[in-house]
């Protein structure tokens, strides 16, 4: 019976109830936001069936900050304190706005399809399908290419981060070996059906990140400033724009926004959830990165993982272990949309058996595993992904898609979602969207792409591909080997 219930959950509609629910929640049982399907509250529904506004908030906040929390101090050393703080706030609000645009376009697409009688009972809507339905096949191809590539490398980054972190607890194995081990562990995410089933994981993940963020801030303050600490950033344009694109990447975690929305019982309520999640994330990222930069300054330029500069204590070990668990969760967040795409390609998306779908998903994990071993550059890879992929996936494509979807008077008149109360003019929305397109294209993709790729190539030149232990401390050289023996005098 337990197995039947587990398999039943994978084919329940994306909103987690046997009764199909529309985008506005029409057809839902009363109190659907509080319990699964309006029925009795059970342990299964409490831990497994998440579709409320709170579930979406935990998913967004948890997905936004994982390993990137450990690279933000590195970005501050490249940017300087003032630019680091201002760019976090700027890209945080920019990311919240484009997440809002994605939610508007999702509601528009789904409401149109529901008027045509289309059912989504056994189908999870994804971003490329929204683009296809609203703007046509070319937009679908662009959305699919950028989104899938971003999520692929997002998963790669989580594996690299796992190996980098565990090394600070157990250095008897090198980072490449740890990558092999964690690749096998993360492959178990194939058994989690959808974002609807991440309720307990999202809650735990955010708690783990909160602990780690405040550990970094408090440990840095208690440790005090390092001897001879210098705060010379910014010094080079390459470093400045590399750091800026890492922050752009930080607040560009909504490549999975559509899937999180689809897992809600009332997706139309998503509108401002990402903004509220971002405001909470500021309380984690700003204190921790500022405190670490204050304490260690330029030393962070050669330590892209913040853990590497803090003394080994039980508190640090606890933070490392909690981050490892959260990175496993975030790996699942990044991989699940890829699983959905692959299932649709091979015709397994509506299969009833969780075990058949899990088996079908395994080929997705292999290239992720392989790429993490080729490019183990913790920190620089975030900036490269941010500039080349996040800039389009998260900022440029949603802003342009919104302008083109509502370019006609009839589309604006019949829009499922009207402009928000704080920007009630369609013209104002279009101007803001075009500003985002131009800014991210020039600063994020152009300058950021140049800087991050120069930095990335330097890492390859310095450490090589398939680096066995990236940025590991070098073993001490024996005294006898340090200087040659003196020549005998004659």
C-alpha positions as CSV (number, residue, x, y, z in Angstrom):
1,X,0.0,0.0,0.0
2,X,2.9,2.4,0.8
3,X,4.4,1.8,-2.6
4,X,1.0,2.4,-4.3
5,X,0.7,5.7,-2.4
6,X,4.2,6.7,-3.4
7,X,3.5,5.9,-7.1
8,X,0.1,7.7,-6.9
9,X,1.9,11.0,-5.8
10,X,3.9,11.1,-8.9
11,X,0.9,11.2,-11.2
12,X,-1.2,13.4,-9.1
13,X,-1.7,16.7,-10.9
14,X,1.1,19.3,-10.5
15,X,-0.9,20.8,-7.6
16,X,-0.9,17.8,-5.5
17,X,-4.6,16.9,-5.4
18,X,-6.7,14.2,-7.2
19,X,-9.1,17.0,-8.2
20,X,-7.6,19.1,-10.9
21,X,-7.2,22.8,-10.0
22,X,-7.0,25.8,-12.3
23,X,-4.3,28.4,-12.2
24,X,-6.5,30.6,-10.0
25,X,-7.3,27.8,-7.6
26,X,-10.8,27.3,-9.0
27,X,-12.0,23.8,-8.2
28,X,-9.9,23.5,-5.1
29,X,-11.5,22.2,-1.9
30,X,-11.9,24.8,0.8
31,X,-8.8,25.2,2.8
32,X,-6.6,23.7,0.1
33,X,-3.7,26.0,1.1
34,X,-3.7,24.3,4.5
35,X,-3.9,20.6,3.8
36,X,-3.6,18.2,1.0
37,X,-6.8,17.8,-1.0
38,X,-9.0,19.1,1.8
39,X,-8.9,15.7,3.4
40,X,-7.5,14.5,6.7
41,X,-4.1,15.8,7.7
42,X,-1.6,13.0,7.7
43,X,2.1,12.6,8.1
44,X,2.4,12.0,4.4
45,X,0.6,15.2,3.5
46,X,2.5,17.1,6.2
47,X,6.0,16.1,4.9
48,X,5.4,15.2,1.3
49,X,2.5,17.2,-0.3
50,X,3.6,20.8,-0.4
51,X,1.6,23.3,-2.5
52,X,0.9,26.3,-0.2
53,X,2.3,29.8,-0.4
54,X,4.7,29.0,2.4
55,X,6.0,25.9,0.5
56,X,6.7,28.1,-2.5
57,X,8.4,30.7,-0.3
58,X,10.7,28.1,1.3
59,X,11.5,26.6,-2.1
60,X,12.5,30.0,-3.5
61,X,14.5,31.1,-0.5
62,X,16.2,27.7,-0.1
63,X,17.0,27.5,-3.8
64,X,18.5,31.0,-4.0
65,X,21.3,30.5,-1.5
66,X,23.3,27.4,-1.3
67,X,27.0,27.1,-2.2
68,X,27.0,30.7,-3.5
69,X,26.9,31.9,0.1
70,X,30.5,30.6,0.4
71,X,31.7,32.5,-2.7
72,X,30.2,35.9,-2.0
73,X,33.0,36.9,0.3
74,X,35.3,36.1,-2.6
75,X,33.2,38.4,-4.8
76,X,33.5,41.2,-2.1
77,X,37.3,40.9,-2.3
78,X,37.0,41.5,-6.1
79,X,34.4,44.3,-5.8
80,X,35.2,46.1,-2.6
81,X,32.7,46.6,0.3
82,X,30.6,49.4,-1.2
83,X,30.1,47.8,-4.6
84,X,29.5,44.4,-3.0
85,X,26.6,45.6,-0.9
86,X,25.1,47.9,-3.6
87,X,25.2,45.2,-6.3
88,X,23.6,42.6,-4.0
89,X,20.7,44.9,-3.4
90,X,20.5,46.0,-7.1
91,X,20.5,42.4,-8.5
92,X,18.3,41.2,-5.7
93,X,15.5,43.5,-6.8
94,X,16.2,43.0,-10.5
95,X,15.9,39.3,-10.0
96,X,12.7,39.7,-8.0
97,X,11.2,41.7,-10.8
98,X,12.0,39.2,-13.6
99,X,10.7,36.4,-11.4
100,X,7.5,38.4,-11.1
101,X,7.4,38.7,-15.0
102,X,7.9,34.9,-15.3
103,X,4.9,34.3,-12.9
104,X,2.7,36.7,-14.9
105,X,3.6,34.9,-18.2
106,X,2.9,31.5,-16.6
107,X,-0.5,32.7,-15.4
108,X,-1.3,34.1,-18.9
109,X,-0.3,30.9,-20.7
110,X,-2.1,28.6,-18.3
111,X,-5.3,30.6,-18.2
112,X,-5.4,30.7,-22.0
113,X,-4.9,26.9,-22.2
114,X,-7.5,26.3,-19.6
115,X,-10.0,28.3,-21.6
116,X,-9.3,26.0,-24.5
117,X,-10.0,23.0,-22.2
118,X,-6.4,21.8,-21.9
119,X,-5.8,19.6,-18.8
120,X,-2.5,19.6,-16.9
121,X,-3.4,16.8,-14.6
122,X,-0.4,14.6,-15.5
123,X,1.8,17.3,-16.9
124,X,4.2,19.8,-15.3
125,X,4.4,23.1,-17.2
126,X,7.9,24.4,-17.9
127,X,9.3,27.7,-18.9
128,X,10.1,26.7,-22.5
129,X,6.4,25.6,-22.9
130,X,5.2,29.0,-21.7
131,X,7.4,30.7,-24.3
132,X,6.2,28.3,-27.0
133,X,2.5,29.0,-26.1
134,X,2.9,32.7,-26.0
135,X,5.6,33.5,-28.6
136,X,6.2,30.5,-30.8
137,X,8.7,27.8,-31.5
138,X,11.8,30.0,-31.9
139,X,11.3,31.3,-28.3
140,X,10.7,27.8,-27.2
141,X,14.1,26.7,-28.6
142,X,15.9,29.7,-27.0
143,X,14.3,29.1,-23.6
144,X,15.0,25.4,-23.7
145,X,18.7,25.8,-24.7
146,X,19.5,28.5,-22.1
147,X,17.4,27.0,-19.3
148,X,18.7,23.4,-19.7
149,X,22.3,24.5,-20.1
150,X,22.1,26.7,-17.0
151,X,20.4,24.0,-14.9
152,X,23.1,21.5,-16.1
153,X,25.9,23.7,-14.9
154,X,24.0,24.7,-11.8
155,X,24.0,21.0,-10.9
156,X,27.7,20.7,-11.7
157,X,28.4,23.6,-9.4
158,X,26.6,21.8,-6.5
159,X,28.8,18.8,-7.0
160,X,32.0,20.8,-7.0
161,X,30.8,22.6,-3.9
162,X,30.1,19.3,-2.1
163,X,33.7,18.1,-2.8
164,X,35.2,21.5,-1.8
165,X,33.3,21.6,1.5
166,X,33.8,18.0,2.7
167,X,37.6,18.4,2.1
168,X,37.7,20.8,5.1
169,X,36.4,18.1,7.4
170,X,38.3,15.1,5.9
171,X,41.3,15.8,3.7
172,X,42.5,12.2,3.5
173,X,40.8,12.0,0.2
174,X,41.4,14.6,-2.5
175,X,38.5,16.8,-3.9
176,X,38.2,14.8,-7.1
177,X,37.6,11.6,-5.2
178,X,35.0,13.3,-3.1
179,X,33.3,14.4,-6.4
180,X,33.0,10.8,-7.4
181,X,31.4,9.9,-4.1
182,X,28.9,12.8,-4.0
183,X,28.0,12.3,-7.6
184,X,26.7,8.9,-6.6
185,X,24.9,10.3,-3.6
186,X,23.2,13.1,-5.6
187,X,22.0,10.6,-8.2
188,X,19.4,9.5,-5.6
189,X,17.4,12.7,-6.4
190,X,15.9,10.8,-9.3
191,X,13.4,9.3,-6.8
192,X,11.9,12.7,-5.9
193,X,9.0,13.1,-8.3
194,X,8.5,16.9,-8.4
195,X,8.8,20.2,-6.6
196,X,5.5,19.3,-5.0
197,X,7.4,16.8,-3.0
198,X,10.1,19.1,-1.6
199,X,8.2,20.4,1.4
200,X,10.3,19.1,4.2
201,X,13.5,19.4,2.2
202,X,12.9,23.1,1.4
203,X,12.2,23.8,5.1
204,X,15.3,22.0,6.3
205,X,17.5,23.5,3.5
206,X,16.7,27.1,4.4
207,X,17.4,26.3,8.1
208,X,20.8,24.9,7.2
209,X,21.7,27.9,5.1
210,X,20.6,30.3,7.8
211,X,22.9,28.6,10.3
212,X,25.8,28.6,7.9
213,X,25.4,32.3,7.0
214,X,25.3,33.4,10.6
215,X,28.2,31.1,11.5
216,X,30.3,32.8,8.8
217,X,29.3,36.3,10.1
218,X,29.9,35.5,13.8
219,X,33.0,33.5,13.3
220,X,34.6,36.2,11.2
221,X,33.8,38.9,13.8
222,X,35.1,36.7,16.7
223,X,38.2,35.8,14.8
224,X,38.9,39.5,14.2
225,X,40.9,41.0,11.4
226,X,43.8,38.9,10.1
227,X,47.3,40.3,10.7
228,X,48.2,42.8,8.0
229,X,44.7,42.7,6.4
230,X,44.3,44.8,3.3
231,X,41.1,45.9,1.6
232,X,42.4,47.0,-1.8
233,X,39.5,46.0,-4.0
234,X,38.5,46.8,-6.6
235,X,41.9,46.8,-8.4
236,X,41.3,45.3,-11.8
237,X,38.4,45.4,-14.2
238,X,38.6,41.7,-14.8
239,X,38.2,40.9,-11.1
240,X,35.5,43.6,-10.7
241,X,33.2,42.3,-13.4
242,X,33.9,38.7,-12.4
243,X,32.6,39.5,-8.9
244,X,29.6,41.4,-10.3
245,X,28.5,38.4,-12.4
246,X,28.8,36.1,-9.4
247,X,26.3,38.3,-7.6
248,X,24.1,38.4,-10.8
249,X,24.2,34.6,-10.6
250,X,23.3,34.6,-6.8
251,X,19.9,36.3,-7.4
252,X,19.3,34.4,-10.7
253,X,18.1,31.2,-9.1
254,X,14.6,31.3,-10.7
255,X,15.3,29.1,-13.7
256,X,12.9,26.8,-11.7
257,X,10.2,29.4,-11.0
258,X,7.7,27.9,-13.3
259,X,8.1,24.4,-11.8
260,X,7.7,25.8,-8.3
261,X,4.6,27.7,-9.3
262,X,3.1,24.7,-11.0
263,X,3.5,22.8,-7.7
264,X,1.3,25.3,-5.9
265,X,-2.4,24.7,-5.3
266,X,-3.1,28.3,-6.3
267,X,-0.3,29.4,-8.7
268,X,-1.7,32.9,-9.2
269,X,-0.7,33.7,-5.6
270,X,3.0,33.4,-6.5
271,X,3.4,37.1,-7.6
272,X,5.4,38.5,-4.8
273,X,6.8,35.4,-3.2
274,X,10.2,35.7,-4.8
275,X,10.6,39.3,-3.6
276,X,9.8,38.2,0.0
277,X,12.2,35.3,-0.3
278,X,14.9,37.7,-1.6
279,X,14.4,40.1,1.4
280,X,15.1,37.2,3.7
281,X,18.1,36.1,1.7
282,X,19.6,39.6,2.1
283,X,19.7,38.9,5.9
284,X,21.9,36.0,5.1
285,X,24.2,37.2,2.3
286,X,24.9,40.8,3.4
287,X,26.1,40.2,7.0
288,X,28.1,37.0,6.2
289,X,30.0,38.4,3.1
290,X,30.6,41.8,4.6
291,X,32.0,40.3,7.9
292,X,34.3,37.8,6.0
293,X,35.6,40.6,3.8
294,X,36.2,42.8,6.8
295,X,38.1,40.1,8.6
296,X,40.2,38.7,5.7
297,X,40.3,41.3,3.0
298,X,42.5,40.5,0.0
299,X,43.3,37.1,1.3
300,X,39.9,36.0,-0.1
301,X,41.1,36.6,-3.6
302,X,42.9,33.2,-3.5
303,X,40.3,31.5,-1.3
304,X,37.0,31.3,-3.2
305,X,35.5,29.0,-0.5
306,X,34.9,31.0,2.7
307,X,35.3,27.9,4.9
308,X,39.0,27.7,4.0
309,X,40.0,30.8,6.0
310,X,38.1,29.9,9.2
311,X,39.7,27.8,12.0
312,X,38.6,24.2,12.3
313,X,36.0,24.0,15.1
314,X,32.9,22.0,15.9
315,X,30.9,25.0,14.7
316,X,32.6,25.0,11.3
317,X,32.3,21.3,10.9
318,X,28.5,21.6,11.7
319,X,28.2,24.3,9.1
320,X,30.1,22.2,6.5
321,X,27.8,19.2,7.1
322,X,24.7,21.3,6.9
323,X,25.8,22.9,3.7
324,X,26.5,19.4,2.2
325,X,23.0,18.3,3.0
326,X,21.6,21.5,1.5
327,X,23.7,21.2,-1.6
328,X,22.2,17.7,-2.1
329,X,18.8,19.4,-1.9
330,X,19.8,22.2,-4.3
331,X,21.2,19.6,-6.7
332,X,17.7,18.1,-6.8
333,X,16.2,21.5,-7.4
334,X,18.5,22.2,-10.3
335,X,18.1,18.7,-11.8
336,X,14.4,18.1,-11.5
337,X,13.5,20.4,-14.4
338,X,16.1,18.6,-16.5
339,X,14.5,15.3,-15.5
340,X,11.1,16.6,-16.7
341,X,12.5,17.7,-20.0
342,X,14.2,14.3,-20.5
343,X,11.0,12.4,-19.5
344,X,9.0,14.4,-22.1
345,X,11.6,13.6,-24.8
346,X,11.5,9.9,-24.2
347,X,7.8,9.7,-23.5
348,X,8.0,8.8,-19.8
349,X,6.6,12.0,-18.2
350,X,3.2,10.5,-17.6
351,X,4.4,7.1,-16.4
352,X,2.7,6.0,-13.2
353,X,5.6,4.1,-11.7
354,X,8.1,6.2,-9.7
355,X,10.7,3.5,-10.2
356,X,10.4,3.5,-14.0
357,X,10.8,7.3,-14.1
358,X,13.7,7.2,-11.7
359,X,15.5,4.7,-14.0
360,X,14.7,6.8,-17.0
361,X,16.2,9.9,-15.3
362,X,19.6,8.4,-14.5
363,X,21.3,9.3,-17.8
364,X,21.0,13.0,-16.9
365,X,23.3,12.6,-13.8
366,X,26.2,11.1,-15.8
367,X,27.2,14.2,-17.8
368,X,26.8,16.4,-14.7
369,X,29.2,14.1,-12.8
370,X,31.7,14.2,-15.7
371,X,31.7,18.0,-16.0
372,X,32.2,18.5,-12.3
373,X,35.4,16.4,-12.6
374,X,36.7,18.3,-15.7
375,X,36.0,21.9,-14.3
376,X,36.4,21.8,-10.5
377,X,36.9,25.6,-10.2
378,X,34.9,26.6,-7.2
379,X,34.0,30.3,-7.5
380,X,35.1,31.2,-11.0
381,X,32.6,28.8,-12.6
382,X,29.8,30.6,-10.8
383,X,30.8,33.9,-12.6
384,X,31.1,32.2,-16.0
385,X,27.6,30.6,-15.7
386,X,26.2,33.8,-14.4
387,X,27.5,35.9,-17.3
388,X,26.9,33.5,-20.2
389,X,23.7,31.7,-19.1
390,X,21.9,33.4,-16.2
391,X,22.0,36.7,-17.9
392,X,19.7,35.4,-20.7
393,X,17.7,32.7,-18.9
394,X,16.7,34.8,-15.9
395,X,16.9,38.5,-17.0
396,X,16.9,39.1,-20.7
397,X,14.5,36.5,-22.0
398,X,11.7,37.1,-19.4
399,X,11.9,40.9,-19.9
400,X,11.7,40.7,-23.7
401,X,9.1,38.0,-23.6
402,X,6.8,40.2,-21.4
403,X,7.2,43.1,-23.8
404,X,6.4,41.0,-26.8
405,X,3.5,39.1,-25.2
406,X,1.7,42.4,-24.3
407,X,2.7,44.5,-27.3
408,X,-0.8,44.7,-28.7
409,X,-3.7,46.6,-27.1
410,X,-6.0,43.6,-27.2
411,X,-3.4,41.5,-25.3
412,X,-3.1,44.2,-22.6
413,X,-6.9,44.5,-22.4
414,X,-7.4,40.7,-22.0
415,X,-4.4,40.1,-19.8
416,X,-4.9,37.6,-17.0
417,X,-2.7,39.7,-14.7
418,X,-2.8,43.5,-14.8
419,X,0.3,45.7,-14.0
420,X,1.2,45.7,-10.3
421,X,-0.1,48.4,-7.9
422,X,3.4,50.0,-7.6
423,X,3.8,50.3,-11.4
424,X,0.3,50.5,-12.8
425,X,1.4,51.8,-16.3
426,X,2.1,49.3,-19.1
427,X,4.5,51.9,-20.5
428,X,6.4,52.0,-17.3
429,X,6.7,48.2,-17.2
430,X,8.0,48.2,-20.8
431,X,10.6,50.9,-20.1
432,X,11.8,49.0,-17.0
433,X,12.0,45.7,-19.0
434,X,14.0,47.3,-21.8
435,X,16.4,48.8,-19.2
436,X,17.0,45.4,-17.8
437,X,17.6,43.9,-21.2
438,X,20.2,46.6,-22.1
439,X,21.9,46.6,-18.7
440,X,22.3,42.9,-18.4
441,X,23.3,42.5,-22.1
442,X,26.1,45.1,-21.8
443,X,27.2,44.7,-18.1
444,X,26.2,41.1,-17.3
445,X,26.8,39.3,-20.6
446,X,29.3,41.6,-22.3
447,X,31.7,42.9,-19.7
448,X,30.8,40.1,-17.2
449,X,31.3,37.4,-19.9
450,X,34.7,38.8,-20.9
451,X,35.9,39.1,-17.3
452,X,34.6,35.7,-16.2
453,X,36.0,33.8,-19.2
454,X,39.4,35.5,-18.8
455,X,39.4,34.4,-15.1
456,X,38.2,30.9,-16.0
457,X,40.9,30.4,-18.6
458,X,43.5,31.5,-16.0
459,X,42.2,28.8,-13.6
460,X,42.6,26.2,-16.4
461,X,46.1,27.4,-17.2
462,X,47.1,27.4,-13.5
463,X,45.4,24.1,-12.3
464,X,44.7,22.3,-15.6
465,X,41.6,20.3,-16.5
466,X,40.6,17.4,-14.2
467,X,42.5,19.1,-11.4
468,X,42.9,16.6,-8.6
469,X,42.6,19.1,-5.7
470,X,41.7,22.7,-6.7
471,X,43.1,25.4,-4.4
472,X,44.2,22.7,-1.8
473,X,47.1,23.7,0.5
474,X,50.4,22.4,-0.8
475,X,52.0,19.8,1.4
476,X,55.1,21.1,3.3
477,X,58.4,20.5,1.6
478,X,60.9,18.5,3.7
479,X,63.7,20.6,5.0
480,X,66.3,18.4,3.3
481,X,64.7,19.1,0.0
482,X,64.5,22.8,0.3
483,X,68.2,23.6,-0.3
484,X,71.0,21.6,-1.9
485,X,73.8,20.3,0.2
486,X,76.9,22.6,0.2
487,X,79.7,21.6,-2.1
488,X,82.9,20.3,-0.4
489,X,85.8,22.8,-0.3
490,X,89.1,21.7,-1.9
